[in-house]
Amino acid sequence: MMPGDVLALLFTILLPTLFLLYLARRFFSYKEKQLELNSRVAAERAAEYAVSNSELEQRVRVLEQIVTDAGAQTASQIEALRERRAIGNGEVHK
């Protein structure tokens, strides 16, 4: 084997290998940036859903308070008694 043959072999193996390593490094760097971007978007969406969820929970609490409030129950009972009296007297209740 001549020294030129060793050099030619080295170039035919070394250069394509280095080129493939370079391409792989760029590809994985691109994929890493893409994953970071996707995770940021997912985190923003999760934050939006958390805010929306807390708003809905607050509304449900208010509705539960209204439904379970004794004053509301008393008012509905009074209203029911008025309706019975109006029906008994022949009045039309709106």
C-alpha positions as CSV (number, residue, x, y, z in Angstrom):
1,M,0.0,0.0,0.0
2,M,1.3,3.3,-1.0
3,P,1.1,6.5,1.1
4,G,-1.2,8.0,-1.5
5,D,-3.6,5.0,-1.1
6,V,-3.8,5.6,2.6
7,L,-4.5,9.3,2.1
8,A,-7.1,8.5,-0.5
9,L,-8.8,5.9,1.7
10,L,-8.7,8.4,4.6
11,F,-10.4,11.0,2.5
12,T,-13.0,8.7,1.2
13,I,-14.0,7.5,4.7
14,L,-13.2,10.5,6.8
15,L,-14.9,13.3,4.8
16,P,-18.2,11.5,4.3
17,T,-18.2,10.5,8.0
18,L,-17.5,14.1,9.1
19,F,-20.2,15.4,6.8
20,L,-22.8,12.9,8.1
21,L,-21.9,13.8,11.7
22,Y,-22.3,17.5,10.8
23,L,-25.7,16.8,9.3
24,A,-26.8,14.7,12.2
25,R,-25.8,17.5,14.6
26,R,-27.7,20.1,12.7
27,F,-30.8,17.9,12.5
28,F,-30.9,17.1,16.2
29,S,-30.3,20.8,17.0
30,Y,-33.3,21.7,14.9
31,K,-35.4,19.0,16.5
32,E,-34.4,20.2,20.0
33,K,-35.4,23.8,19.2
34,Q,-38.7,22.5,17.7
35,L,-39.4,20.6,20.9
36,E,-38.6,23.6,23.1
37,L,-41.1,25.7,21.0
38,N,-43.8,23.0,21.3
39,S,-43.3,22.8,25.1
40,R,-43.7,26.6,25.4
41,V,-46.9,26.6,23.4
42,A,-48.2,23.7,25.5
43,A,-47.3,25.6,28.7
44,E,-49.1,28.7,27.5
45,R,-52.2,26.7,26.6
46,A,-52.1,24.9,30.0
47,A,-52.0,28.4,31.7
48,E,-54.9,29.6,29.7
49,Y,-56.9,26.5,30.6
50,A,-56.0,26.9,34.3
51,V,-57.3,30.5,34.2
52,S,-60.5,29.4,32.5
53,N,-60.9,26.5,34.9
54,S,-60.6,28.8,37.9
55,E,-63.1,31.2,36.5
56,L,-65.6,28.3,35.9
57,E,-64.9,27.0,39.4
58,Q,-65.7,30.5,40.9
59,R,-69.0,30.6,38.9
60,V,-69.9,27.2,40.2
61,R,-69.2,28.2,43.8
62,V,-71.5,31.3,43.3
63,L,-74.2,29.1,41.9
64,E,-73.9,26.6,44.7
65,Q,-74.1,29.4,47.2
66,I,-77.3,30.7,45.5
67,V,-78.9,27.3,45.4
68,T,-78.0,26.4,49.0
69,D,-78.7,29.8,50.4
70,A,-81.6,29.6,53.0
71,G,-82.8,33.0,51.9
72,A,-83.3,31.8,48.4
73,Q,-85.2,28.8,49.6
74,T,-87.4,31.0,51.8
75,A,-88.1,33.3,48.9
76,S,-89.1,30.4,46.6
77,Q,-91.4,29.0,49.3
78,I,-93.1,32.4,49.7
79,E,-93.5,32.7,46.0
80,A,-95.0,29.2,45.8
81,L,-97.5,30.3,48.5
82,R,-98.5,33.4,46.6
83,E,-99.0,31.3,43.4
84,R,-101.3,28.9,45.3
85,R,-103.3,31.9,46.8
86,A,-103.6,33.5,43.3
87,I,-104.8,30.2,41.8
88,G,-107.3,29.7,44.7
89,N,-108.7,33.2,44.2
90,G,-108.9,32.8,40.4
91,E,-106.3,35.4,39.6
92,V,-103.9,35.0,36.7
93,H,-100.4,35.2,37.9
94,K,-97.7,36.4,35.6
